[in-house]
Amino acid sequence: MQAFRITGGKPLHGAVRISGTKNLISKLMVASTLAEGESTFTNVPLHLGETEITSDIIQSLGAGIRGADDGTMLIHTPKFATSQVPERFALLNRIPILLIGPLLHRTGKAEVPIPGGDKIGARPVDFHINALKKMGARIDLKRHFYHCEADGLKGAKIGLNFPSVGATENIIIAATLAKGTTIIDNAAVEPEIIELVKYLQKMGAIISIETNRRIIIEGVGSLHGAEHHIMPDRIEAASFACAAVASKGDVFIEDADQSAMLTFLNTMRRAGGDFDILDGGIRFYYKGKLKATAIETNVHPGFMTDWQQPWVLMMTQAEGLSVVHETVYENRFGYVSELRKMGAHIELYNSCLGGSECRFTTLSNPHSAVIFGPTKLKGADINIPDLRAGFVYLIAAALAQGQSTITGIHHVERGYEHIEKKLKGLGVDIERIEA
């Protein structure tokens, strides 16, 4: 098992180029299997764990994939060799559930394992399964597999109780080749979903995005391969931004996209961190004292739940009492215990603090955090439990006085491409060791 050893205490300085977003490329790879023709993707994070896992999954079904050093990927799925996603992929990510639509369209049946992923709270697939059933799929759960059959999917009107990103993506992918029209009410409208829609439109789909979170998909008879450029990862950009400001540094984030980060940028400015929008990216830097803030995570265009962890770390360096109310996942503060070991003063509460009452108000899960700052962090031995916590621990170690040893680094390497090289380029004293 490998680990990182980090000696902290220095501000981050320099430039870092962020990768294409993992939350998009994996979905486009799945969508490409709807067509027999070849698709080409550029700016692909080829050396990302999530990309590699998704490649393995669709190749196990019969897809051919070629990647190039310049970040180009070509995918060709002339036919599916099997309708079953192997069980070994069950706990690695949540991609298998998205393959039900393509498999049903092209083979008439699908067997996919119950999906896994980071332990950040319940992420039930009921929305996915119920929507596919409305579209005519017959689905049974047997021994950790969803067994699905359909005599052709049909359009349906589907209302989501919560604007789930994964469920919205799944329905869109399945509906493109369904007979008739599918309407999704209360759909998620994240930038990554818009990019998925743009790619499918290039393939020949007819998809409209209307007001009030309504997406309408008119089913077509066939799709063809297409080309698409992968948008920069707005989660990675925000993570490095928080790291730069929290460390009292100055970092130019190449390819950071202002349009996808408007809410984050406004919140950063309110907290006293500063930035300049430049050609080719955004420069983030420490301007003076950071001010405590109260934020509430939400679906787009709100403050993204995946921005929450680096923001909490940054607030440990702010003057005063900060509040973070997590409304998307009910168990996303699991990483706080390790930050406490490093000296952070963070308290968790079951109640809805700093904002409106959310759907977790009657649960016993701590989904609000109060951060007391500023506090000096000290090095510690830390184990990474999930992807987003992983980056926070790396940056916390870079901020801390002394040395930290961080295990479980495979989690962070699943979502942050070349993370060791990027941190070294910003002046972080980091080395890979055997744990």
Buried (B, 14 or more C-beta within 10 A) or exposed (E): EEBBBBBBBBBBBBBBBBBBBBBBBBBBBBBBBBBBBBBBBBBBBBEBBBBBBBBBBBBBBBBEBEBEEEBBBBBBBEEBEEBBBBBEBBEBBBBBBBBBBBBBBBBEBBBBBBBBBBEBBEBEBEBBBBBBBBBBBEBEEEEEBBBBBBEEBBBBEBEBEEBBBBBBBBBBBBBBBBBEBBBBBBBBBBBBBBBBBBBBBBBBBEBEBEEEBBBBBBBBEEBEBBEBBBBBBBBBBBBBBBBBBBBBBBBBBBBBBBEBBEBBBEBBEEBBBBBEEEEEBBBBBBEEEBBBBBBBBBBBEBBBBBBBBBBBBBBBBBEBBBBBBBBBBBBBBBBBEBBEBBBBBBEBBBEBBBBEEBEBEEBEBBBBBBBBBBBEBBBBEBBBBBBBBBBBBBBBBBBBEBBBBBBBBEBBBBBBBBBBEBBBBBBBBBEEEEB
